[in-house]
Amino acid sequence: MLQLDTVIFDMDGLLIDSEPLWYEAGAEVLAQYGKQLSKTLYEQTVGLRTEEWLEYWFRHFNIPFDTIDTAKIQIEQRVEQKIRTKGKALPGLEHIFHYFHARRYKIGLATSSALKIAQAVTDVLGIKPFLQAITSAEHLPYGKPHPQVYIECAEQLQSDPSSCICFEDSFNGMIAAKAAKMQCVVVPVHNQLQDSKWGAADLKISSLQNFNDLLLTRFR
């Protein structure tokens, strides 16, 4: 294994508390079809691209697929607006970026969300100066759990996958990072912290704020 010199972050639910905003937007759009989006159904699609979870929801509710493109546009417009008006950083954001910047790591962002959503998030959080690469699975043939968005981010950073450590909050994201042959730290939401599904991760922590030199030595 090469020496670690690169860190790649997921975005939604890891850096910014946007999952409730995606849920709100999804619920608002589905309400137009007379359907109610439950938290359980929403959680089953966390980490997927917008069109992928819309396909999942539309199939679940027997909604015709011919309006998916319109629903995707509506949801992403709503989410971008919500992020810009009330998006908030998750605990440890400032710590984790300064931590890796101080150690001269190359820093990237790999998200399932559309690039315009990523741009809104980096604006709101003020992290754009730290990032040398931002990749979105929006127009890739496959999204997470496929590893392509992580592989492309590493390529843009000119990093070997084995020199990368990734931070994720979703199961689909964890699988994508591991399939890309990268080390993966998961930061699950509190009520999923003890779930056995995180067993494939290299490390599990409760907050980005908790990452430190002692934990980093586990990867060397």
Stockholm file with secondary structure:
# STOCKHOLM 1.0

chainA/1-220         MLQLDTVIFDMDGLLIDSEPLWYEAGAEVLAQYGKQLSKTLYEQTVGLRTEEWLEYWFRHFNIPFDTIDTAKIQIEQRVEQKIRTKGKALPGLEHIFHYFHARRYKIGLATSSALKIAQAVTDVLGIKPFLQAITSAEHLPYGKPHPQVYIECAEQLQSDPSSCICFEDSFNGMIAAKAAKMQCVVVPVHNQLQDSKWGAADLKISSLQNFNDLLLTRFR
#=GR chainA/1-220 SS CCCCCEEEECCBTTTBCCHHHHHHHHHHHHHTTTCCCCHHHHHTTTTSCHHHHHHHHHHHHTCCGGGHHHHHHHHHHHHHHHHHHHCCBCTTHHHHHHHHHHTTCEEEEEESSCHHHHHHHHHHHTCGGGCSEEEESTTSSCCTTSSHHHHHHHHHTTCCGGGEEEEESSHHHHHHHHHTTCEEEECCCGGGTTCGGGGGSSEECSCGGGCCHHHHGGGC
#=GC SS_cons         CCCCCEEEECCBTTTBCCHHHHHHHHHHHHHTTTCCCCHHHHHTTTTSCHHHHHHHHHHHHTCCGGGHHHHHHHHHHHHHHHHHHHCCBCTTHHHHHHHHHHTTCEEEEEESSCHHHHHHHHHHHTCGGGCSEEEESTTSSCCTTSSHHHHHHHHHTTCCGGGEEEEESSHHHHHHHHHTTCEEEECCCGGGTTCGGGGGSSEECSCGGGCCHHHHGGGC
//
